[in-house]
Amino acid sequence: MEINHRRASSMRIPLVRLPVDPMNIFWLIVEPSLWRILDHLPINWGVFGRYSRRGWHFHDKAESHLRYGPVWALVTPCAVYVYVADPNAIQDIFNRREDFLRPSEFYKPLEVYGPCISTASWAEWPRHRKILATPFNESVMKFVWNESLSQTREMVDAWMSCAEAGIQSFTKDTRTLSLNVLAATGFRRSYPFRSSGQKGSHEAGTYRDALQTVLDNAIFLMLVPPRLLQLPLLPRSWARIGKAAADFKRYMIRMLDEESALLSHGKPGTGSLMTSFVRALDIHQKDQIFNMKTSNSGGQSRSKGLSIDEIFGNIFVINFAGHDTTANTLAFSMLLLAANPQVQSWVAEELHVVTPHEDSEEWDYNVLFSDLKRCRAVLLETLRLYPPIMALPKSTSHHSQTLHIGESTITIPPQTVVMPSLLTVQTHPKYWPDPLLWQPSRWISSPAPHSGLDISARLRAESMITPAQSTYFPWSDGPQNCPGAKFAQVEFVAVLAALLRDHRIVVVPEANESIEKARKRALATTEDCDMELLLRMRNAERVRLVLRRE
């Protein structure tokens, strides 16, 4: 601790000491259970109570930076964490990729099936990114759009069949929808939507069933290698997870073989993410042969394409990141919309003008997506307050790095963790009026109320507001931003449009509870969150929702 404190003192910024390291694996495991005990003691835990909790950023928001300034550091026995909330400095950090590296050791647990883009070094990252970004191009977005609309139509039918009993689990249903969209788009595995309230299961033993179990137990699989879960005499629940992990790998191998067979016979392939992976594997294998031939002459080059293990690792991380992040955002949005019926009406106003056809099967992505500004505003505002990841760690290289913070310049010691404070700048009163208020309309520039324009003309005149640089970056920023950002936007907008054009999400009041109190309870639920690998609500199902036709 003292060594790290001396290192941090050289920066001449506010320092906060913490007796445990919040990123320590042992602490991450015991922390939730420990705090359930410590919170019952009549003790003010101070700094320890604030910063040692997993996901403390969510409850802190901009408070620490308002207290300490645009840059401060948390000093622990294992490391120094420098938190930065100056937009210009954050932009500088993102752009200087060789000076501020992605600390791959933080992401090592994601290597459940092999190395992936999240754990790649800065030198290897472009190789992964090039291959993964290829199928996330504009040509595939129409497929994302159509599949999202199809899944939402089925979800609406299921929710309407619940009548006043309410939706059994809207969080499970948004996860199912998101998983189905990803499976169909990325891997051409199509499944009908089945809600949490529908009995039985038609997908037992399928790719989706195995993947769902793997994703539901992702943290467990990051701590316990899947091969160990195949051992005898383990608890039945562990064996079930181990079987799902093994089944999922078999499905990945089968999909890879099927795609390889198509391409080897001169066919174009499915055009999915798996097509890119097969081509990457072919490049990798040819590169290995070339390197073997040239190794004796000293002509070996850096690896190209992706290995088998890298393909499996990337399939897992794409499913984990692409599925859970969108599903969580949809779940937060359902409660926020239910608590704010005026926002639903505001979105529906746009939908009735922009989508003249009630049947969403007639909706054309190329015609409609760019015009559904209010739907996108709901997504952007939800991610502003409830980003799946609340800080984006970087690390200085083996050399110290200077960073300009306003009028000052600090020198950050080598191999120090630097945290662009995502949630802080997205909730900082300096950059956002009423920063803690969920208000999607803040993203829309509208004509004056008394401009004399009819509703159609007013909607055409609306435009999306672009926030100041590096005050909003839920998909990261700079060269290493998220390749799936457009995918997530298209999926979310399609789901919201199909859901709210002719229906409304309503909170079901408890006994003797007014609708106003029920809505406040829904809002309170969105603030009762914790952090596993992603931000999530602790008990979303305490709020029962119902879908009604408007």
VENMODA-V190052 format. One record per helix or strand of 2 or more residues. SS is the DSSP state (A for helix, B for strand). FROM is the first residue (numbers start at 1). LEN is the number of residues. If there is no record, write none. Layout:
SS,FROM,LEN + SS,FROM,LEN
This chain:
A,2,8 + B,14,4 + A,25,14 + A,46,6 + A,56,5 + A,63,6 + B,71,5 + B,80,5 + A,87,9 + B,100,2 + A,104,7 + A,122,13 + A,138,23 + A,163,3 + A,170,18 + A,207,10 + A,218,6 + A,226,5 + A,236,29 + A,273,25 + A,308,32 + A,341,14 + A,360,3 + A,365,7 + A,373,13 + B,392,5 + B,401,5 + B,408,5 + B,417,4 + A,422,5 + A,440,4 + B,444,2 + A,455,7 + B,463,2 + A,478,3 + A,485,16 + B,503,5 + A,515,13 + B,529,3 + B,535,3 + A,540,3 + B,545,5
